[in-house]
Amino acid sequence: MFRLVRDLATFITGLISTLLLFRFVLKLLGANAEASIVAWIFETTQPLLTPFLLAFPTSSIRGGFTLEFTTLFALFVYTFVGYLIQELLETIEGRRH
């Protein structure tokens, strides 16, 4: 049971991290926000960034390139929280055996 929950937590953490990483790279490279896949990634990840908005400045470089420190910080936080959840589940599972 705990293995299934741990695997699910690993999957969700990996999915969130991957989407945030894609967002960071797309913003960094100045991807066209009107392209359907780019728009989908931006829309999907925006709620994940809401708790961290305005925490860090967003630097823009001439040509539409954007360095979003908020996305990097969110990526770190979500990965760390996912790691803590996995460790907690492993500890609980270890106590049951």
Secondary structure in CASP SS format (residue, H / E / C, confidence):
PFRMAT SS
TARGET T0000
AUTHOR 0000-0000-0000
METHOD secondary structure of the structure
MODEL  1
M C 1.00
F H 1.00
R H 1.00
L H 1.00
V H 1.00
R H 1.00
D H 1.00
L H 1.00
A H 1.00
T H 1.00
F H 1.00
I H 1.00
T H 1.00
G H 1.00
L H 1.00
I H 1.00
S H 1.00
T H 1.00
L H 1.00
L H 1.00
L H 1.00
F H 1.00
R H 1.00
F H 1.00
V H 1.00
L H 1.00
K H 1.00
L H 1.00
L C 1.00
G C 1.00
A C 1.00
N C 1.00
A C 1.00
E C 1.00
A C 1.00
S H 1.00
I H 1.00
V H 1.00
A H 1.00
W H 1.00
I H 1.00
F H 1.00
E H 1.00
T H 1.00
T H 1.00
Q H 1.00
P H 1.00
L H 1.00
L H 1.00
T H 1.00
P H 1.00
F H 1.00
L C 1.00
L C 1.00
A C 1.00
F C 1.00
P C 1.00
T E 1.00
S E 1.00
S E 1.00
I E 1.00
R C 1.00
G C 1.00
G C 1.00
F E 1.00
T E 1.00
L E 1.00
E E 1.00
F H 1.00
T H 1.00
T H 1.00
L H 1.00
F H 1.00
A H 1.00
L H 1.00
F H 1.00
V H 1.00
Y H 1.00
T H 1.00
F H 1.00
V H 1.00
G H 1.00
Y H 1.00
L H 1.00
I H 1.00
Q H 1.00
E H 1.00
L H 1.00
L H 1.00
E H 1.00
T H 1.00
I H 1.00
E H 1.00
G H 1.00
R H 1.00
R H 1.00
H C 1.00
END
